[in-house]
Amino acid sequence: MAQSGTTSVIAEIRALEKRKAELLEAAKAEALKQAQDAIANLAEIGFLYRLIEDSGGPARPAASPSAPKRRAGEGPCPICGFKTDPPHDGRAHRGQSPKAPFKPEELSERGLSKLG
């Protein structure tokens, strides 16, 4: 007797989960339609945007308004060991493996000139 009661509860839970999935899909479709309409309106007045679906990774926290702003020109690049005009910092080296100071030809390709 306990078994049939458990089976009906499990069946009800499965039905509720299915209904929840259907409702979420409908809400997503409605919100997506509204977003696409808004993007179309922006395009009409000259602002081009794309709507993409995130891969579902962890959300990146927003920067605090009181957090200090990063500026490339505040000192020498930690990888190159020198300043450039226009300034650059270690972020400019993110495509390098292994990280190394820019060679003169790399500086000129990037429109940088070595200072000091």
PyRosetta script that sets phi, psi and omega in degrees:
from pyrosetta import init, pose_from_sequence

init()
pose = pose_from_sequence("MAQSGTTSVIAEIRALEKRKAELLEAAKAEALKQAQDAIANLAEIGFLYRLIEDSGGPARPAASPSAPKRRAGEGPCPICGFKTDPPHDGRAHRGQSPKAPFKPEELSERGLSKLG")
pose.set_psi(1, -41.1)
pose.set_omega(1, 178.9)
pose.set_phi(2, -64.9)
pose.set_psi(2, -31.7)
pose.set_omega(2, -178.8)
pose.set_phi(3, -64.1)
pose.set_psi(3, -46.3)
pose.set_omega(3, -178.3)
pose.set_phi(4, -66.5)
pose.set_psi(4, -33.5)
pose.set_omega(4, 175.6)
pose.set_phi(5, -65.4)
pose.set_psi(5, -41.0)
pose.set_omega(5, 178.2)
pose.set_phi(6, -65.4)
pose.set_psi(6, -40.8)
pose.set_omega(6, -179.8)
pose.set_phi(7, -62.9)
pose.set_psi(7, -41.3)
pose.set_omega(7, -179.4)
pose.set_phi(8, -69.1)
pose.set_psi(8, -34.1)
pose.set_omega(8, 177.1)
pose.set_phi(9, -66.6)
pose.set_psi(9, -43.9)
pose.set_omega(9, 178.9)
pose.set_phi(10, -62.9)
pose.set_psi(10, -42.4)
pose.set_omega(10, 178.8)
pose.set_phi(11, -62.9)
pose.set_psi(11, -39.2)
pose.set_omega(11, 178.6)
pose.set_phi(12, -65.8)
pose.set_psi(12, -40.9)
pose.set_omega(12, 177.7)
pose.set_phi(13, -62.2)
pose.set_psi(13, -43.4)
pose.set_omega(13, 178.7)
pose.set_phi(14, -62.9)
pose.set_psi(14, -40.5)
pose.set_omega(14, 178.4)
pose.set_phi(15, -64.1)
pose.set_psi(15, -40.9)
pose.set_omega(15, 178.4)
pose.set_phi(16, -65.9)
pose.set_psi(16, -40.3)
pose.set_omega(16, 178.1)
pose.set_phi(17, -63.3)
pose.set_psi(17, -39.2)
pose.set_omega(17, 178.0)
pose.set_phi(18, -64.5)
pose.set_psi(18, -43.4)
pose.set_omega(18, 179.1)
pose.set_phi(19, -63.7)
pose.set_psi(19, -40.3)
pose.set_omega(19, 177.8)
pose.set_phi(20, -60.8)
pose.set_psi(20, -44.8)
pose.set_omega(20, 179.6)
pose.set_phi(21, -61.2)
pose.set_psi(21, -40.5)
pose.set_omega(21, 179.2)
pose.set_phi(22, -64.9)
pose.set_psi(22, -42.8)
pose.set_omega(22, 179.1)
pose.set_phi(23, -65.3)
pose.set_psi(23, -41.7)
pose.set_omega(23, 178.4)
pose.set_phi(24, -62.8)
pose.set_psi(24, -40.8)
pose.set_omega(24, 179.5)
pose.set_phi(25, -64.4)
pose.set_psi(25, -41.4)
pose.set_omega(25, 178.4)
pose.set_phi(26, -65.2)
pose.set_psi(26, -42.9)
pose.set_omega(26, 178.6)
pose.set_phi(27, -63.7)
pose.set_psi(27, -40.3)
pose.set_omega(27, 178.8)
pose.set_phi(28, -63.2)
pose.set_psi(28, -45.8)
pose.set_omega(28, -179.2)
pose.set_phi(29, -61.3)
pose.set_psi(29, -41.2)
pose.set_omega(29, 179.4)
pose.set_phi(30, -65.3)
pose.set_psi(30, -46.3)
pose.set_omega(30, 179.8)
pose.set_phi(31, -65.0)
pose.set_psi(31, -38.7)
pose.set_omega(31, 178.9)
pose.set_phi(32, -64.2)
pose.set_psi(32, -41.2)
pose.set_omega(32, 178.0)
pose.set_phi(33, -61.3)
pose.set_psi(33, -43.2)
pose.set_omega(33, 178.7)
pose.set_phi(34, -63.4)
pose.set_psi(34, -41.1)
pose.set_omega(34, 179.7)
pose.set_phi(35, -65.8)
pose.set_psi(35, -42.1)
pose.set_omega(35, 178.9)
pose.set_phi(36, -64.9)
pose.set_psi(36, -38.1)
pose.set_omega(36, 176.7)
pose.set_phi(37, -63.5)
pose.set_psi(37, -42.5)
pose.set_omega(37, 179.4)
pose.set_phi(38, -64.0)
pose.set_psi(38, -40.6)
pose.set_omega(38, 179.0)
pose.set_phi(39, -65.8)
pose.set_psi(39, -38.5)
pose.set_omega(39, 177.1)
pose.set_phi(40, -63.6)
pose.set_psi(40, -40.1)
pose.set_omega(40, 177.4)
pose.set_phi(41, -63.7)
pose.set_psi(41, -41.7)
pose.set_omega(41, 177.7)
pose.set_phi(42, -63.6)
pose.set_psi(42, -40.2)
pose.set_omega(42, 179.6)
pose.set_phi(43, -62.9)
pose.set_psi(43, -36.2)
pose.set_omega(43, 179.7)
pose.set_phi(44, -61.8)
pose.set_psi(44, -29.2)
pose.set_omega(44, -179.5)
pose.set_phi(45, -103.2)
pose.set_psi(45, 12.5)
pose.set_omega(45, 171.0)
pose.set_phi(46, 98.3)
pose.set_psi(46, 9.8)
pose.set_omega(46, 178.0)
pose.set_phi(47, -108.6)
pose.set_psi(47, 115.0)
pose.set_omega(47, -175.4)
pose.set_phi(48, -98.8)
pose.set_psi(48, 123.7)
pose.set_omega(48, 178.8)
pose.set_phi(49, -131.4)
pose.set_psi(49, 157.9)
pose.set_omega(49, 173.9)
pose.set_phi(50, -123.0)
pose.set_psi(50, 144.2)
pose.set_omega(50, 176.9)
pose.set_phi(51, -107.3)
pose.set_psi(51, 122.9)
pose.set_omega(51, 179.4)
pose.set_phi(52, -126.1)
pose.set_psi(52, 153.1)
pose.set_omega(52, 177.0)
pose.set_phi(53, -91.4)
pose.set_psi(53, 131.9)
pose.set_omega(53, 179.7)
pose.set_phi(54, -71.3)
pose.set_psi(54, 154.3)
pose.set_omega(54, -179.9)
pose.set_phi(55, -73.8)
pose.set_psi(55, -7.1)
pose.set_omega(55, 178.5)
pose.set_phi(56, 91.1)
pose.set_psi(56, 11.3)
pose.set_omega(56, 177.8)
pose.set_phi(57, -71.0)
pose.set_psi(57, 177.4)
pose.set_omega(57, -179.6)
pose.set_phi(58, -64.5)
pose.set_psi(58, 142.6)
pose.set_omega(58, 179.7)
pose.set_phi(59, -70.7)
pose.set_psi(59, 141.6)
pose.set_omega(59, 177.1)
pose.set_phi(60, -84.4)
pose.set_psi(60, 129.6)
pose.set_omega(60, -179.5)
pose.set_phi(61, -67.5)
pose.set_psi(61, 145.1)
pose.set_omega(61, 177.4)
pose.set_phi(62, -71.9)
pose.set_psi(62, 146.3)
pose.set_omega(62, 178.9)
pose.set_phi(63, -68.9)
pose.set_psi(63, 141.8)
pose.set_omega(63, 177.8)
pose.set_phi(64, -69.5)
pose.set_psi(64, 139.7)
pose.set_omega(64, 179.5)
pose.set_phi(65, -60.6)
pose.set_psi(65, -26.6)
pose.set_omega(65, -179.5)
pose.set_phi(66, -89.7)
pose.set_psi(66, -3.0)
pose.set_omega(66, -179.9)
pose.set_phi(67, -67.0)
pose.set_psi(67, 140.8)
pose.set_omega(67, 179.7)
pose.set_phi(68, -66.4)
pose.set_psi(68, 143.1)
pose.set_omega(68, 178.9)
pose.set_phi(69, -82.1)
pose.set_psi(69, 138.5)
pose.set_omega(69, 177.9)
pose.set_phi(70, -82.5)
pose.set_psi(70, 135.9)
pose.set_omega(70, 176.0)
pose.set_phi(71, -130.9)
pose.set_psi(71, 135.2)
pose.set_omega(71, -177.0)
pose.set_phi(72, -71.9)
pose.set_psi(72, -28.1)
pose.set_omega(72, -171.4)
pose.set_phi(73, -88.4)
pose.set_psi(73, 10.5)
pose.set_omega(73, -173.9)
pose.set_phi(74, -81.5)
pose.set_psi(74, -6.3)
pose.set_omega(74, 179.5)
pose.set_phi(75, -177.1)
pose.set_psi(75, -179.6)
pose.set_omega(75, 178.9)
pose.set_phi(76, -69.1)
pose.set_psi(76, 154.1)
pose.set_omega(76, 176.0)
pose.set_phi(77, -62.4)
pose.set_psi(77, 132.5)
pose.set_omega(77, -178.9)
pose.set_phi(78, -66.7)
pose.set_psi(78, -18.6)
pose.set_omega(78, 179.9)
pose.set_phi(79, -93.2)
pose.set_psi(79, -46.5)
pose.set_omega(79, 180.0)
pose.set_phi(80, -75.5)
pose.set_psi(80, -36.0)
pose.set_omega(80, -177.1)
pose.set_phi(81, 83.4)
pose.set_psi(81, 10.3)
pose.set_omega(81, 178.3)
pose.set_phi(82, -144.3)
pose.set_psi(82, 163.6)
pose.set_omega(82, 176.8)
pose.set_phi(83, -89.8)
pose.set_psi(83, 156.8)
pose.set_omega(83, 176.2)
pose.set_phi(84, -132.5)
pose.set_psi(84, 163.6)
pose.set_omega(84, 173.7)
pose.set_phi(85, -120.0)
pose.set_psi(85, 118.2)
pose.set_omega(85, -7.5)
pose.set_phi(86, -66.8)
pose.set_psi(86, 159.8)
pose.set_omega(86, -175.9)
pose.set_phi(87, -63.5)
pose.set_psi(87, 150.3)
pose.set_omega(87, 170.8)
pose.set_phi(88, -141.8)
pose.set_psi(88, 165.1)
pose.set_omega(88, 177.1)
pose.set_phi(89, -137.5)
pose.set_psi(89, -167.3)
pose.set_omega(89, -175.2)
pose.set_phi(90, -59.4)
pose.set_psi(90, -23.0)
pose.set_omega(90, 179.3)
pose.set_phi(91, -63.9)
pose.set_psi(91, -26.2)
pose.set_omega(91, 179.6)
pose.set_phi(92, -68.3)
pose.set_psi(92, -15.1)
pose.set_omega(92, -176.9)
pose.set_phi(93, -98.3)
pose.set_psi(93, 7.6)
pose.set_omega(93, -172.3)
pose.set_phi(94, -63.2)
pose.set_psi(94, -20.7)
pose.set_omega(94, 177.6)
pose.set_phi(95, -86.4)
pose.set_psi(95, -6.3)
pose.set_omega(95, -177.2)
pose.set_phi(96, -86.6)
pose.set_psi(96, 142.1)
pose.set_omega(96, 172.1)
pose.set_phi(97, -147.9)
pose.set_psi(97, 111.8)
pose.set_omega(97, -2.9)
pose.set_phi(98, -77.9)
pose.set_psi(98, 161.7)
pose.set_omega(98, 179.8)
pose.set_phi(99, -67.1)
pose.set_psi(99, 133.3)
pose.set_omega(99, -178.9)
pose.set_phi(100, -152.0)
pose.set_psi(100, 155.4)
pose.set_omega(100, 176.8)
pose.set_phi(101, -59.0)
pose.set_psi(101, 147.1)
pose.set_omega(101, 177.5)
pose.set_phi(102, -67.4)
pose.set_psi(102, 139.1)
pose.set_omega(102, 174.2)
pose.set_phi(103, -81.0)
pose.set_psi(103, 160.0)
pose.set_omega(103, -178.7)
pose.set_phi(104, -52.3)
pose.set_psi(104, -39.9)
pose.set_omega(104, -179.6)
pose.set_phi(105, -69.8)
pose.set_psi(105, -32.4)
pose.set_omega(105, 176.2)
pose.set_phi(106, -68.6)
pose.set_psi(106, -38.3)
pose.set_omega(106, 177.0)
pose.set_phi(107, -60.3)
pose.set_psi(107, -46.4)
pose.set_omega(107, -178.1)
pose.set_phi(108, -67.5)
pose.set_psi(108, -35.7)
pose.set_omega(108, 176.5)
pose.set_phi(109, -61.6)
pose.set_psi(109, -33.3)
pose.set_omega(109, -178.7)
pose.set_phi(110, -90.4)
pose.set_psi(110, 0.2)
pose.set_omega(110, -180.0)
pose.set_phi(111, 73.4)
pose.set_psi(111, 28.4)
pose.set_omega(111, -179.3)
pose.set_phi(112, -108.9)
pose.set_psi(112, 150.0)
pose.set_omega(112, 171.7)
pose.set_phi(113, -130.1)
pose.set_psi(113, 140.6)
pose.set_omega(113, -176.1)
pose.set_phi(114, -73.9)
pose.set_psi(114, 135.4)
pose.set_omega(114, 176.3)
pose.set_phi(115, -107.9)
pose.set_psi(115, 134.1)
pose.set_omega(115, 174.2)
pose.set_phi(116, 69.7)
pose.dump_pdb("model.pdb")
